[in-house]
Amino acid sequence: MVTLQHAPAGSSLHRCLCLLGLAAGLLLLMQPTWSEESSALLNRKVILVLGDSLAAGYGLDPSEAFPAVLQEKIDAEHLPFKVVNAGQSGDTSAGGLRRLNWLLQQKIDVLVLELGGNDGLRGIPPETTRTNLQAILDGTRKKYPQAQMVVAGMRMPPNLGAEYVESFQRLFPALAKANQAALVPFLLQGVGGEQDLNQADGIHPTPEGQRRVAENVWRVLRPLLEAP
């Protein structure tokens, strides 16, 4: 049996062992502990995307929907935020309002309001849509006064009539201005009407279309994530 002998103090071997121990200790100090990493994840601020099939990623895997793409961008920049996707296919502004109290059980720091498209397609009066969206913003601010707001604008096809289309389009900038919210002028900018960026139904984006939608949101959302 081989017996290991302690290196005499002052010997070359002793000095090497001391240096190795010091280096290992420094490396451990430089690495975040598991508890620090866990704490950072638990303390991330929350971005709630309250939306319809565009947020839900209809026809796609949820990882391809624009909220998931936003999370990729956030993680790439090491920002302390997590995106909660509350998109529900077919949802209207009234449906989003009904879901709000349940969603606000979790503290949120940023609300991305992506609703209204289905209202328009159903011919719901724009004033009704605006009333519902305003109630969502009011409810969120009442519970979380410091939350940042983002309103995603939507447009309707011309076959619904010029008066309706114009009235519908105006409600989103007006809503954002009245609530000091950031505005995405048109969520589907560069995607709507582009055949190769939409699925066969001509309404819901492909994965590449969703990435472009995420870019439209990111240009507006990114500056808010640095705000105090």
N, C-alpha and C positions, 0 to 999 in steps of 0.2 A: 504494500500500500504506500502511495506517495503522500508525504506530509508537506503541506505548504508552509513555508517559513515567512514570518513578517519581515518586510524589508527594513533594514536598519535606518534610523533617522539620519538624514543627510546624504544617503546614498542616491545614486542616479535613479534607481528603480523607485525609491520613495518619492523623489521629486516628480517623476513621471506620473505616479499614481495620484499625487496631490493635484497636479495640473489637470489630469483627466476628471477628477472629482469636481474641481472648480468649473470646468467647461460644462459638465453635465448639469451642475446646479444653475449656471447661467441660462442654459437652454430651457430648463424647466421654468425659470422665472419669465422668460420671453414668451412662452406658450400660454394662451388663455386656458384657465381651468375649465373643466366641464361645467361647473356651476356658473362661471362667468358667461359661457356660451349660452347655457340654458336661460340665464337671466336676460341676456340680450334678446333672445327669441321671444320670451314671454312678455317683455316690455315694449315690443314693437307697437307702434301706433297703427290704427285700423283705418283702412279706406274701404268704405262700403259702396259697392256698385249696385244701385237699385235700378233694375232694368227689365227688359223683355227678352225676346228670342235673340236679339243681337248680342246682348250680354251673355245669355245662356249658351250661345254657340250652337243654335239649332242646326241639326244635320252634321255636326262635327263632334269630335271629342272635346270635352270641357277644357282640356289643356291647350286647345287651339283658339279658344274664344279670347276676345281682346282683354278681359280682365286678367287672364293668365299671362298674356303677353306683357301687360303692364307690370305684373309681378316679376317677370324676367328682367325687365328694364330696371326695376327698383333694386333687385338683388345684384345686378351687374354694377350698380353704383354704390352698393353697400349702404343703402338708405334704410333707416329703422322703421319700415312700414310693411304691413301685410295687407293684401287685397282680399276682401270677402266678396265673393260673387253671389249677389242676390238676384240674378237674372232669372226670369220665369217666362217661358214661351207663352205667347198669347196675352200677356198681362197688359192691362190698361193703367191709366193714371189712377182710376178708382181702385183697381186691384192693388196697386202699389201702396196706396193710402191705407187700405185694409190690413196690409201686412206690416205696416210701419212699426206699430208698438211692439210686436214680437221681435222684429229685427233690432230695435233699439235697446233690447235687454242687454246687448253687448255694447260697451262703450265704443263710440266711433270718433274719429278725429277729422275725417274727410268724407263727405258724401258726394258721390258722382251720380247725379240723377239722370237716368237714361230711360225716360218713359214718355209716351205721347204718340209714338208712331202708330200703334194699334188704334188709338182714339181716332186719328186722322183717317185711317183706312176704313173705319166704321162710320165715318161721317159725323162723329160726335162734335157738337159745337165747340169751337176753340175756347170760348170763355169757360165752358165746363171743365175742359182740360186744364186751363190755367188755374182755376179755382182748386182743383185737386192737387196740382203740383205745388201750389202755394201752401196748401195745408201740409204737404209732406215737408217742405222747407221749414214751416213754422213749428211743426212737431219736433223736428230734429233740433232746431235751435233752442226750443224750450227746454229740452232735456240736456243738450250739450251745447251751451252758449258759445263755446270757443271753436266749435267745429267749422271747418272750411267747406264751402259749397261750390260744386261745379255743375252747371246745367248744360246738358248736351242737346244742341238744337237739331231739329228734324224738319224735313220738307216733304210735301206731298206731290204726287204726279199731277200734271195739268188736267187730266181728265175729270178731276173733281170740281173743276170750275175755278176761274181766276180769282173770284172774290174769296172763296173758301181757302184756296192755296195761299193767298197773300195774308189773310187773317191768321191762318195757322202758323205760317212762318214767322210772323211778327211776335207771336206770344212768347217765344223763347228768349230773344234779346230783352224784351220788356220785363220778363220774369227775373232774368239775371240782374238787370239794372236795379230793379226795385229791391232786390235782396242782397245787393253788393256781392253777388256770386260771380265766379269766373264762368266764361261762356265758351263752349265749343261751338262755333257758328253753325257747322253742319257736320254731324257725326259721320256721315257717309261720303264726305268730300273725297273725290277721286276714286270712289268705289261704286256709288250708285249709278246704275246705267251702264257699267262696264261689264260686258258679258263674261270676259275671262276671269273676273274677280268675284263673280256671283255664282251660286249654285243654279241648278236647272230651273228653279222657280223664279229666278230673276230678282229675288228680294233679299235672300240671306247670303252673306259673304262666304267665299271659300276661305281656306286657311290663309292664303296670301291676302285676300281682302280683309280678313280680320286683323292681320298685322298692320295694314294701312289704317284701319279704324283706330287701332291702338296708337299709332303715330299721331293721329288727329287729336286724340285725348291727351297724349303725353306732352305735346307742345304746351298745353294749357295747365296740365296737372303738375308737371315737373317744378315750375317756380314756386308753387304752393308748398311743396315738401321741404323747401328751405326756409320758409317763413317762420318767424318765431312763434 
